[in-house]
Amino acid sequence: MRALLVVNPQATATTPAGRDVLAHALASAVELDVLETSYRGHAADAGREAAGAGIDLVVAHGGDGTVNEVVNGLLAEGPRPDLPMLGVVPGGSANVFAGALGLPREPVEATHRLLRAVEERSSRRVGLGRVADSAGERWFTFNAGLGWDADVVERMEQARARGREATPSRYARIAASCFFRLDRRNPRLTVELPGGETVDGVHLAFVSNTDPWSYLGGRPLRLNPSCSFDRGLGIFALRNVRMATVLRHLGQVIRGVEPRGSHLLRSDDVEKIRVTCSEPVRLQVDGDHLGERTAVEFTAVPSAVQVAV
């Protein structure tokens, strides 16, 4: 088996020693090449080249952003049966995709799990989400969103650029700060669902490709509990962002209670979601801020990629 190990040396929990241990372990089981990313989009370029070079396995060692880039590189020409299998060894702060797959979030344990999967040829096909807008298309593995969550991602990226670590407490502080900046009087989003259902007056829209939507430290945040890699997308949208409404739903999400409420639009299995915005709104995909958009379409793509598990 030919394999490529893509390492993001800037990821939170990625170290040179850990990289060397992982590379040594993999090299005992496969014919291995190692690439360290050096610029934004490097992992995507590596995935794209691997898809056309007869590579059997591409292992992403980094955070969710690294996994997302590798996936977008592998699927640059769309899903097909002969694409390399994806392996994941977490090295970031959240590692949502790995957690949703049931993979260990600790790198050494994840390496052992990956080696066993390679030896036993153990894998599963998972569905992904695809975002399409005026700027093009982008795949996402676990979540995307317009509004509040994208504001938080953008602020966190600014903090990390200043050398600050992406800790759960910093996420919480930034989320609170962004919440108090929301325009509660002027909802800007309209959500369109299959069957012609249209919901106006929406303040924020979170889209899930699996459950949980994310993690706060080690605690899962469950916006769409029945969402999974084997079903359609989940939509969680609020038409009211008053403090009492948000706190009620936040409590449900943290406790793992199925979110319900008169101001909540939620479905856990949707093939396609279109969101239009009366004014530009920030968009995030797998924790990566993509800028502002006025119209976005989210599509569920079944069995898009094969993952070693």
N, C-alpha and C positions, 0 to 999 in steps of 0.2 A: 504494500500500500504506500502510495506517495502522499505525503502530507506537507502542509505549510502551516507554520506557527506564526501568527500575527500578534505581536506584542506592542501594547501602548505603554511606553515607559513613564508617561505622565499620569497614568491612572492612579487613583488613591492608594490602593493596596498592592500595586505592582512594584517589585524590587528586583534588582539585578540578580540577587541570590535565588529568589523564587523563579525567575525566568530560566536560570541555568539548571535548576533542579527539574523544572518542567520539561525543558528541552532534552536533558539527558534521559529522563524517563521515557519520553516519546520516541527518542532516537533508538531506544532498545526494541521498539515494536514496529516502527515504520521507517521508511526512507524520508528523512526530514530536512526541510529548509526552514530557516528562521528569518523573519523580517521584523525589525523594530520601526514603528511609524515615526515620522519626523515632521509631518505637516498634516493639517486638517484635510481629510479626504484620502490620505495615504492608504488606510485600511480598505477603503472602497476600491481604490485602484488595484490593490493586491488581490481582492476577491474577484474583480473583473478579469484580471490576468489568469488567475487560477482556474476560473470557469472555462477558459479556452485552452488550457495547457495540459489537460489530462490529469490534473491533481484529483486525488480521491477524497481527501479530507482537509478542510481548512479550520484550524483551531484559533478562536479569538480569545486572547488573554488580555483583559482590560475591563473597563466598565461597560454599561449598557450602550454608551455611544460607540465604542469599538465594535460591539456585536452588531449594532445597527449599520455601521459603515460596511462591515464585511458582508452582511446580508444584502445590502443595496448593490454591492459590487457583484456578488454571485448572481443576483437577479436582474442585472442591468439589461439583459435581453429577454427577461421574463422567465417564468418557471419552465423547467424541462426535466425529463427523467435522468439525464446523464450529468446533472450538476454535481459538484463535489458535496459531500456530506459536511455539515457544520458541527464543530465541537466547541464547547464553551468552558473556559476555566476563569471564574470570576476574579476580577482584580480591581473593581471599582468600589464605590461607597454604598450603592443600593443593590445592584445585581438583580433587578426585578425579573428579567427574562429567565435567568438560571433558577431563581426561586420558584417561579411559576411552573417550571418544568420538573420541579422536585429534585434538582441537582444540589449538591452541597455548595454553600456559599463561601466556604473556606478553601483557598487555592489548593492545598496539599490533598485534602479529601476529594476535591473535584478532579484533581489529576488522577488519583487512583480510580475513581469512577470512570473517567474517560478511557483509561487504559483497559479497564475491564470491558467497556463497551466496544472498543476496537477489537479486542481479542475474541469477543463473543459475537461480533457483527450485530450489536444491539442498537437499534435506532427507531425513531418514529417520525412520521411526517406531520408537520404542524401547519395550520393555517396562519396567514399573516394579514395585516391590514395594509391598504395602499391609499395614499393621499394624492389627489390630483388637483392642480390649480393652475393659474396662469403661468407659474414659474416652472411647471413640469410635474413629475411624479416622484414620490418618495415612499418606500416601504417602511412599515413600523412593526415591531415585534410584540409590544405590550400595550402602549397607550399613545394617544395624541390628544390635543385639546386646543380650544380657542378661548382666550379670555384670561381668567385669574391664574390658572396653572401655568400658562405660557408667560404671563408677567413674572411669576416667581422664577421660572427657568431663566428668563432673560437677566433678572437681577442676580441670580446665583452665578451665572456665567461671568458677569461683571466682577462679582466678589472673588471668584477663582482666578480671574485675570490679575487681580491685585494680590494674589498669593494666599488667599484665605481658604481654609479647608471646607469641603462640603459636608458638614456635620448635620445630624438631625435637628439639633437646637438652632443652627443657623437657618436651615430650611424653615423651621417653625417661625422664627422671627421675621424672615423675609415674607413668608406667607401672610402673617398678620399685618405687616406694613402694606403689602399690596392689597389686602382686603379693604383696609380703610381708605384706599385710593379709588376703589370702584365707584363708578357712576351708578348709584342705586335708582335714579329717577328715569334714566334713559337707556333701556335695554336696546342693544344694537343687533342682535342675532335673530335669524329666522331658520328654523330647523325643518327640513323636508324629509319625510320617511317614505318607504315603499307603500304603494296603495293610494298615494295622493294626500296623505296626512301632512298638514303644514301647521307648525306651531310658531306663532309670532311672540314678540316680547320676551325673548330669552337673553339672559345676562351672560351666561357662560355655558360651554358645551364640552364635556369630557367624553372621549371615545376610548373604549377598551377593546383589546384583542384577546384578553384572558382575564382571569382572576388570580391574584389581586391586581388592582389598578396600580398600586405602588406599595412601598414600605416606608414606615416612619421608624428608623432604626430597625429593630427586628419585628416590629408590629405590622401585620398586613393591613392595608386600607382597602376595603371591599365595597366599591361603588356598584358593581354589577356581579353579584355573587354567582350567578348561573352562567356567566360568560366563560368560554374556554377556547383553547386552540382548535377544537373540533367543531365549533359552532360559528355563528356570525358575530358581528361586532356588538358591543354594548354601548348604549348612549345614556348619559347622565347629564341632564340639562336643567338649570334652575331659572324660573321666571320671577323669582323674588330673592334678593340677596340681603334682606334685613338681617341684623345680628341674630335674632331669635331663630329665624329659619335656618340660617347657615349652621348655627351651633347645634340645632336639633339633628340635622343631617350629618354633621361631623361626628356627633356622638354615635349615631347609627353605624357609620362607616368604620369607626375605630372599634366598636364593640362587636362588629360582625353581624349586626342585625340587618335584615333586608330593608334597604332604604325605601321609605314610603312618605308621601306628603302631597298636599293639594297643589303645591307650586313646583312639584318635581315631575319632569318628563323622563321616564326610564324604561328601557327595553334591553334585554340581555342577548338577543339573537336577531340581528338585523343585517340584511345583505348589503344595503347601501344607505348612506346618510349624506345629505347635502346641506351645507350651512352657508347662508349668505349674510353679509354684514352691511349695515347702512353706512358705517364708517370703518376704516381699516382697524383690524383687531389682530393681536399677536397670535402666532401659531407655534406650537411645540410638537415635536415628534420624538418619542422615546427619550425625552429629556434634552432635546436639542432644539434651541430656538431658531426658527426659520424666517423670522421677520413678520411683517404685517400682511394680512390678506383681506379681501372683501368677498371671496367666494371659494369654498373648498368642498370637494367631494371625497368621502371616505368609502372604500369598498372592501368587503371581506373576500379574501382569495383562499379557498380551501387547499390544504395539502401543498403549500407553496414551497416548502423547504424540508429536507431530511436532516434530522438532528441526532447525533450520537447521544444516547442516554443509558 
